[in-house]
Amino acid sequence: MTAPLVEGATGPWEVVIGLEVHAQVVSNAKLFSGAATAFGAEPNSQVSFVDAAMPGMLPVINRHCVEQAVKTGLALEARINLVSVFDRKNYFYPDLPAGYQISQYKNPIVGTGTIRLDMKDGSTRTIGITRLHLEQDAGKSLHDVAPGASHVDLNRAGVALMEIVSEPDLRSAEEAGAYLKKLRAILRYIGTCDGNMEEGSLRCDANVSVRRPGGALGTRCEIKNVNSIRFLQRAIEYETQRQIELIEGGGTVVQETRLYDANKGETRAMRSKEEAHDYRYFPDPDLMPLRLDPAWVARLKAGVPELPDAKKDRFMAAYGLSAYDAGVLVGDQVAADYFETVAKGRDAKLAANWVMVELFGALNRLGKEIDASPVSAVQLCGLLDLMADGTISGRLAKDVFAAMVETGKDAAIVVEEKGLRQVTDTGAIEAAIDAIMAREAAKVAEYRAGKDKLFGFFVGQVMRAMGGKANPAQLNDLLKHKLAG
């Protein structure tokens, strides 16, 4: 796949993007203390003396957080570094009590890896992972508590983060969105981050620059703390155009950190971009180098579950699904499990269609995730089984499904309560056909004179007369016979 280009006033440009994703580790305790990590707690109610940087307090590494980072590295097919070092990253910010952040710099816990992207046009892109390192989060400044004052909430201070840094391999906003979506899916599959961007447990910084096709890299700007895939794509698109117009107008891109204003749909300057030397990194004297047992890493590797790429390949091979359908279904582990329950022992393509079209459509209208679906996988199985045994037609099934979404009742109960059982009595169907033909004698004559397209008209009229309950196959056969005269 050739890199997509952006047309400017003076010719084509290539955008170069690298992402830094901060993923909050799923853990009941923080990275270096035993304080809780639950979202939504009262401000400053989950802060230990270590988190508050009280004198004499020493950090103690959380083994579970280390395990989560290693599992993530393995899922990214990355190199696991058996020896890594924690460093102090020095900078001042009101919600950083110690005046430094414990992070990793030259010796991270995870090295190079890859992520495969499946693009909409059927092509694939392999994006390099530069590193994954563990670090502690800062607190949060609150500017809306009291007029004229800012407050600090240290509940997030010390929460474990995995910073996952990509190579500058992305070439469009679409690819960046696909990358973040795929990474979030992997993290959720292995249970190392819940991926909830609304709650801040997954945040993204985008480094964006433009250049002439094949030319030297341009000056990059970093867009900080983007909290949705949609906003990430919009921010990149805006920043790309801003840089192109600036250069074509005779200006120069300044390396800086920028924020994305979702209300205005634009990025704006925040501060000049820091370099590594600005942070004065040095090994944290309170933490020894982290050494991993190769046998322990091997056991973690053996426990990595089936991941999206492997599941997609299996869905295509085992169920005969298209690459697109399989990709949609494996994008969320809950959705993939839901589909497999419905497809077991049934027409897999029909099951996929019902999950992706009817179920996903209903969930979108309700604003719900699939794990809160009003129709369970077992209930959808019941609906498809009623279609298979002829109790209801495909048309009636949609009406039954709508009632199931509204009431949460099983398909069989809805069918009985609403009297939606399909009519297979040929006598009743014939009577309805006869009545319609008598009423529409002129159109019958037109049909018999060669106007075959009227057949659909007669089907619709009979179905309407029978409340949509006529067996479609029987109706078609009987109608053809009677219209033939």
C-alpha positions in Angstrom: 0.0 0.0 0.0 1.4 3.4 -1.0 1.4 6.1 1.6 -1.6 8.4 1.2 -0.7 12.0 0.3 -2.4 15.3 1.2 -2.7 17.9 -1.5 -1.5 21.3 -0.7 -1.6 24.5 -2.8 2.0 23.8 -4.0 1.8 20.0 -4.4 1.5 16.8 -2.5 2.6 16.3 1.1 3.2 13.3 3.3 2.1 13.2 6.9 4.3 11.4 9.4 2.7 10.3 12.7 3.9 8.6 15.8 1.7 7.9 18.8 2.5 7.7 22.5 -0.3 5.9 24.3 -0.7 6.1 28.1 -2.6 3.0 29.3 -3.6 2.7 32.9 -2.7 -0.7 34.3 -5.6 -2.7 35.6 -4.5 -3.1 39.2 -6.1 -2.6 42.6 -3.0 -0.8 43.9 -0.7 1.8 42.6 2.7 1.2 41.0 4.8 2.0 44.2 2.3 2.0 47.0 -0.7 0.1 48.3 -3.2 3.0 47.7 -6.4 2.1 45.8 -7.0 3.0 42.2 -10.8 2.9 41.9 -12.2 5.5 39.5 -14.6 8.2 40.9 -13.5 8.2 44.5 -13.7 11.4 46.5 -10.7 13.7 45.8 -7.6 12.9 47.9 -9.2 9.8 49.4 -6.8 7.3 47.8 -3.4 8.8 48.6 -0.7 7.2 50.6 2.3 8.9 52.2 4.4 7.6 49.2 2.0 9.1 46.7 2.1 12.4 48.6 6.0 12.3 48.6 6.3 12.7 52.3 9.9 12.8 53.6 11.4 9.3 54.2 8.8 7.4 52.2 10.2 4.8 49.9 8.6 3.3 46.8 8.1 -0.5 46.6 7.4 -2.0 43.1 4.0 -3.6 42.6 4.6 -7.1 41.1 1.2 -7.3 39.5 1.9 -4.1 37.5 5.1 -5.6 36.3 3.3 -8.7 35.2 0.7 -6.7 33.4 3.4 -4.8 31.4 5.1 -8.0 30.5 1.8 -9.6 29.3 1.2 -6.5 27.2 4.7 -6.7 25.6 4.1 -10.4 24.8 0.8 -9.6 23.2 2.6 -7.0 21.0 5.2 -9.6 20.0 7.8 -7.4 21.6 11.1 -8.0 23.1 10.9 -8.4 26.9 13.9 -6.9 28.6 15.0 -9.1 31.5 16.7 -6.2 33.1 15.2 -2.7 33.2 15.8 0.4 35.2 13.5 3.0 36.8 14.5 6.6 36.4 13.6 10.0 37.8 12.1 12.3 35.3 12.5 15.8 36.8 10.0 18.6 36.2 7.7 20.8 38.3 4.0 20.7 38.2 1.5 21.4 41.0 0.1 17.9 41.0 3.5 16.2 41.1 4.3 16.3 44.8 7.9 14.9 44.6 9.0 17.3 41.8 9.8 14.2 39.6 8.1 11.3 38.1 9.3 7.7 38.4 9.5 6.4 34.9 11.8 4.5 32.6 14.1 5.9 29.9 17.1 4.1 28.4 16.2 0.7 29.8 12.5 0.1 29.5 10.8 -3.2 30.5 9.6 -3.9 26.9 11.5 -3.2 23.7 10.5 -3.3 20.0 7.3 -5.0 18.8 4.6 -4.7 16.1 0.9 -4.1 15.6 -0.9 -5.2 12.4 -3.6 -2.9 11.0 -6.3 -4.2 8.7 -7.4 -1.2 6.6 -10.8 -0.6 5.1 -9.6 -1.2 1.5 -8.4 -4.7 2.5 -4.7 -3.9 2.8 -2.7 -4.4 5.9 -0.1 -2.2 7.6 2.5 -3.3 10.1 3.3 -0.5 12.6 6.4 -0.7 14.7 6.4 -0.4 18.5 9.5 1.4 19.8 9.1 0.6 23.5 6.7 0.1 26.4 7.8 1.5 29.7 6.2 1.6 33.2 5.7 4.9 34.9 3.6 6.5 37.6 0.8 9.0 36.8 0.6 12.5 38.2 -2.3 13.9 40.1 -5.0 16.2 38.7 -5.5 19.9 38.9 -9.1 21.0 39.5 -10.0 24.5 38.2 -13.7 24.4 38.7 -14.0 23.8 42.5 -13.7 27.4 43.6 -13.6 30.7 41.7 -10.1 32.2 41.5 -8.3 29.1 42.8 -7.1 25.7 41.6 -7.2 22.6 43.7 -5.1 19.4 43.5 -6.5 15.9 43.6 -3.8 13.3 44.2 -5.9 10.2 43.7 -4.3 9.5 40.4 -0.8 10.2 41.7 1.2 7.0 41.6 -1.3 5.1 39.5 0.6 2.7 37.2 0.8 3.6 33.5 2.2 1.8 30.5 3.5 4.2 27.9 3.4 2.5 24.6 5.4 4.4 21.9 5.0 3.7 18.2 7.5 4.2 15.5 6.7 7.1 13.2 5.1 4.6 10.7 1.6 6.0 10.5 0.7 8.1 7.4 -2.9 9.3 7.9 -5.5 10.1 10.5 -7.3 7.0 9.5 -4.3 4.8 10.2 -3.8 6.5 13.5 -7.4 5.8 14.5 -7.1 2.2 13.4 -3.8 1.8 15.4 -5.4 3.1 18.6 -8.5 1.0 18.1 -6.4 -2.1 17.6 -4.1 -1.4 20.5 -7.1 -0.8 22.8 -8.6 -4.1 21.6 -5.4 -6.0 22.4 -5.2 -4.4 25.9 -8.8 -5.4 26.6 -8.3 -9.0 25.4 -5.4 -9.6 27.8 -7.0 -7.6 30.6 -4.1 -5.2 31.2 -6.0 -1.9 30.6 -9.8 -1.4 30.4 -9.3 1.1 27.5 -11.9 3.5 28.9 -10.9 6.8 27.3 -13.8 8.7 28.9 -12.4 7.9 32.4 -8.9 8.7 31.3 -7.5 5.2 31.6 -6.3 5.4 28.0 -4.9 8.7 26.7 -2.9 9.4 23.5 -0.3 11.9 22.5 0.2 12.3 18.7 3.4 13.5 17.1 2.7 15.0 13.7 4.9 16.4 11.0 4.7 16.9 7.2 7.2 16.5 4.4 7.4 16.3 0.7 7.0 12.6 -0.4 10.1 10.7 0.4 11.9 13.8 1.8 13.6 14.5 5.1 11.4 14.4 8.2 9.8 17.7 9.1 9.5 19.4 12.4 7.0 17.7 14.6 4.4 19.0 17.0 3.0 16.9 19.8 -0.8 17.0 20.5 -1.3 16.1 24.1 -3.8 14.0 26.0 -6.4 13.2 23.3 -9.2 11.2 24.9 -11.1 9.7 22.0 -10.3 8.0 18.7 -12.6 10.4 16.8 -10.9 13.5 18.4 -7.5 11.9 17.6 -8.3 11.7 13.9 -9.8 15.2 13.8 -6.8 16.7 15.7 -4.3 15.0 13.2 -6.3 16.2 10.2 -6.4 19.8 11.5 -2.7 19.8 12.5 -1.7 18.4 9.1 -3.5 21.2 7.3 -2.1 23.8 9.7 1.5 22.8 9.1 1.1 22.5 5.3 -0.6 26.0 5.1 2.1 27.5 7.4 5.0 26.1 5.3 3.4 27.0 2.0 2.8 30.5 3.3 6.5 31.0 3.9 6.4 30.2 7.7 8.3 27.6 9.8 6.8 24.9 12.0 8.0 25.3 15.6 8.5 22.2 17.6 6.0 22.5 20.4 3.3 20.8 22.5 -0.2 21.6 21.5 -3.7 20.8 22.8 -6.8 19.9 20.8 -9.9 22.0 21.4 -12.8 19.6 20.5 -15.3 22.5 20.7 -13.5 24.5 18.0 -12.0 21.5 16.2 -8.5 23.0 16.3 -5.1 22.6 18.0 -3.5 25.4 19.8 0.0 26.0 21.3 0.5 24.9 24.9 4.3 25.2 25.4 7.6 24.6 23.7 8.4 21.0 23.3 10.8 19.5 25.9 13.6 17.2 25.0 14.9 14.3 27.1 17.8 16.4 28.5 15.4 18.9 29.9 14.1 16.3 32.3 17.5 15.4 33.7 16.8 11.7 33.8 18.9 9.6 36.2 18.3 6.2 37.8 16.1 6.3 40.8 18.4 5.7 43.8 15.5 4.1 45.8 14.8 1.4 43.3 17.1 -1.4 42.3 17.2 -2.5 38.6 14.2 -4.8 37.9 15.3 -8.3 37.0 12.9 -10.8 35.5 13.1 -14.6 35.7 13.0 -16.0 32.1 10.9 -19.0 33.3 8.4 -16.6 34.8 8.2 -14.7 31.5 7.7 -18.0 29.6 4.8 -18.9 31.9 3.2 -15.6 31.2 3.7 -16.1 27.5 2.0 -19.5 27.7 -1.1 -17.8 29.3 -1.6 -15.1 26.6 -5.1 -15.7 25.2 -6.2 -15.8 21.6 -5.6 -12.2 20.3 -7.6 -10.3 17.7 -5.5 -11.2 14.7 -5.5 -14.9 15.4 -9.3 -14.8 16.2 -10.0 -13.0 13.0 -8.1 -15.6 10.9 -10.0 -18.4 12.7 -13.4 -16.7 12.2 -12.6 -16.5 8.5 -11.5 -20.1 8.2 -14.0 -21.7 10.6 -17.1 -19.7 9.8 -16.5 -18.6 6.3 -16.7 -14.9 7.2 -15.3 -12.1 5.0 -12.2 -10.3 6.3 -14.4 -7.2 7.0 -17.0 -9.1 9.0 -14.5 -11.0 11.0 -12.5 -7.8 11.7 -15.6 -6.1 13.0 -16.6 -9.0 15.3 -13.1 -9.4 16.8 -12.7 -5.7 17.5 -14.3 -6.3 20.9 -13.8 -9.5 22.8 -17.3 -9.4 24.3 -18.7 -9.1 20.8 -16.6 -11.9 19.5 -17.7 -14.2 22.3 -21.3 -13.2 21.7 -21.1 -14.1 18.1 -19.5 -17.5 18.7 -22.3 -18.4 21.1 -24.9 -17.4 18.5 -23.0 -19.1 15.6 -22.5 -22.5 17.3 -24.6 -25.0 15.4 -26.2 -22.4 13.2 -25.7 -20.6 10.0 -22.6 -18.5 10.9 -23.1 -15.9 8.2 -26.7 -15.4 9.3 -25.5 -15.1 12.9 -22.9 -12.6 12.0 -25.4 -10.5 10.1 -27.8 -10.4 13.0 -25.1 -9.5 15.4 -23.5 -6.8 13.3 -26.7 -5.2 11.7 -29.6 -5.8 14.1 -27.9 -6.0 17.5 -25.2 -3.4 16.9 -27.8 -1.1 15.4 -30.0 -1.4 18.4 -27.1 -0.9 20.8 -26.1 2.3 18.9 -29.6 3.7 19.2 -29.7 2.9 22.9 -26.1 4.2 23.5 -25.1 0.9 25.2 -22.1 -1.4 25.0 -22.6 -5.0 24.1 -22.0 -6.2 27.7 -25.1 -4.3 28.6 -27.2 -5.6 25.8 -30.9 -6.1 26.6 -30.8 -9.2 24.3 -28.4 -11.9 25.5 -26.6 -14.2 23.1 -28.7 -17.1 24.3 -31.9 -15.1 23.6 -30.7 -14.3 20.1 -30.0 -18.0 19.6 -33.7 -18.6 20.5 -34.8 -16.1 17.8 -32.7 -17.6 15.1 -33.9 -21.1 16.0 -37.6 -19.9 15.6 -36.6 -18.7 12.1 -34.9 -22.0 11.3 -37.9 -24.2 12.3 -40.4 -22.0 10.4 -42.2 -20.6 13.5 -41.5 -17.1 12.2 -40.3 -15.6 8.9 -37.2 -13.4 8.6 -39.5 -10.4 8.3 -41.4 -11.2 11.5 -38.1 -11.9 13.2 -37.2 -8.3 13.0 -40.4 -7.3 14.7 -39.8 -9.9 17.4 -36.3 -8.7 17.9 -37.5 -5.1 18.3 -39.9 -6.3 21.0 -37.1 -8.3 22.7 -34.9 -5.2 22.8 -37.7 -3.2 24.4 -38.9 -5.8 26.9 -35.9 -8.1 27.5 -38.3 -11.1 26.9 -37.3 -14.3 25.1 -38.3 -14.6 21.4 -40.8 -17.5 22.1 -42.7 -15.4 24.7 -42.9 -12.4 22.3 -44.2 -14.6 19.5 -46.9 -16.1 21.6 -47.9 -12.8 23.3 -48.1 -10.9 20.0 -49.6 -13.8 18.0 -46.7 -13.6 15.5 -46.4 -17.3 14.7 -46.0 -17.8 11.0 -49.0 -19.1 9.0 -48.3 -22.3 7.2 -51.9 -23.3 6.5 -52.0 -23.4 2.7 -55.8 -23.0 2.9 -55.6 -19.7 4.7 -52.9 -18.5 2.3 -54.9 -19.5 -0.7 -58.0 -17.7 0.6 -56.0 -14.5 1.0 -54.6 -14.8 -2.5 -58.0 -15.4 -4.0 -59.3 -12.3 -2.2 -56.5 -10.1 -3.4 -56.8 -11.4 -7.0 -60.5 -10.7 -7.0 -60.0 -7.2 -5.8 -57.1 -6.5 -8.2 -58.6 -8.2 -11.3 -57.1 -5.5 -13.6 -53.6 -6.0 -12.3 -54.0 -9.8 -12.6 -54.8 -9.2 -16.3 -51.7 -7.0 -16.7 -49.5 -9.6 -15.0 -50.9 -12.4 -17.3 -50.2 -10.1 -20.3 -46.5 -10.1 -19.4 -46.0 -7.5 -16.7 -44.0 -9.8 -14.5 -42.9 -7.1 -12.1 -46.3 -7.0 -10.6 -45.6 -10.3 -8.8 -43.9 -8.3 -6.0 -47.1 -6.2 -5.7 -49.2 -9.2 -5.1 -46.8 -10.7 -2.6 -46.9 -7.4 -0.6 -50.7 -7.2 -0.8 -51.2 -10.8 0.5 -48.6 -10.3 3.3 -50.3 -7.1 4.3 -53.6 -8.8 4.4 -52.2 -11.6 6.6 -50.3 -9.3 9.0 -46.9 -10.4 7.6 -47.5 -13.9 8.9 -47.7 -15.9 5.7 -44.9 -18.4 5.1 -42.9 -16.6 2.3 -42.0 -19.8 0.4 -45.5 -21.2 0.4 -46.9 -17.8 -0.5 -44.6 -17.5 -3.5 -45.4 -21.0 -4.8 -49.2 -20.7 -4.4 -49.3 -17.2 -5.9 -47.3 -18.2 -9.0 -49.6 -21.1 -9.5 -52.8 -19.1 -9.2 -51.5 -16.1 -11.3 -50.5 -18.5 -14.0 -54.2 -19.2 -14.4 
